[in-house]
């Protein structure tokens, strides 16, 4: 099979897999799409308070990634265009920093044990990889278990 035909076939398969993942999502209440959210527990010292920062980023093909950084590290969940979760893609975290090849898209947390993790994604066959920075934690909060 010629190289140009293989590339087109690969792109078509990836698009079909992503479409299937998006259509398989269940109906859920959409969450607000605030660009960044910071929360801390009042009345506690910075080392023990619940600190989180979230950012929702468009990753292409009508999907978005909700990137959350907390004191226990980064997590990523995926949503379709209307904001419904895509359960077939699951969730990324330190223990599972990369989607399996069978997911139909590439998504991976780079530096999951670092203080400045990033999300690397590629959803369409010919599109380049995209890298997004996780949001920074509020002042006084620290990520634990960093290397």
Secondary structure as UniProt FT lines:
FT   HELIX           3..23
FT   STRAND          37..39
FT   TURN            42..43
FT   TURN            46..48
FT   STRAND          52..60
FT   TURN            61..62
FT   STRAND          63..70
FT   TURN            71..72
FT   STRAND          73..79
FT   TURN            81..82
FT   HELIX           87..89
FT   STRAND          91..92
FT   TURN            95..96
FT   HELIX           101..103
FT   STRAND          106..110
FT   TURN            111..113
FT   STRAND          118..122
FT   TURN            125..126
FT   STRAND          130..133
FT   TURN            139..140
//
